[in-house]
């Protein structure tokens, strides 16, 4: 998974970038970047307006969210903002020159670290209950052919027992999220003060899918997760396992509504008084509805982890 996504010929090195294959909240509407900009302003206020306020976009794709947040910030915040896009691929042409392009999150920053659909691409191992009832690692060849390997043991077995226990029924699967927990812990540790946020499609211990979620995406279509670099390889995130004490878990729908994103239709009276404004408001309402929709983007999980400040959403 590591080589297929991030190796020299990996999926995330491809020139078209993630937007050429799937749609995220960032691509769905500029309302998402606007909401994140408002969240950064709330963090700035909670920090009492420091000389520098950082926005760190972890897993930045081609910098779309970073640029959108910068564009949406009030002048007094933008003047103090340090915008960092963190991505293993090279810097795209035409990106706002104010954006720093980094291959790892900078240490010792104060502000907002935001990881939108990053954890789902942190490589992990898959486990399956074998016919003999033993939980074993799933091995995969270059062509996607799978076989069962050695029993899961040690810290991986401990993680499964705590966060994704498997009944002794052959064929049941789990995705061992310990690597995601450690990746998130390391990312959040780069903040001196502020807020770390992870946004992803997620599940909790009470609702783990019995056969896992590992899959692939290519050109907008779901496909087999063949690790040859031609498709995204992704799995839902056990966000509850990533969350330390003091963190908050909520849906994207709740988070965006707390940040002022609503899918309510504009009043019909606006259509007669200002038709252009009505059409524009109707478009925004449709985009907001997509971002907060049940059964879609609105069901994504948000993990909010404040450091030295109150929860800016008041959840």
Helices and strands as residue ranges (DSSP letters): H 2-6, G 11-13, G 18-20, H 25-28, H 30-46, E 53-58, H 64-72, H 75-78, E 81-86, E 99-102, E 109-116, G 119-121, E 125-129, E 135-140, E 146-151, H 154-163, E 173-176, H 178-188, E 191-200, G 205-207, E 215-218, E 221-223, E 232-234, H 239-242, E 248-251, H 252-258, H 269-273, H 275-291, G 297-299, E 301-307
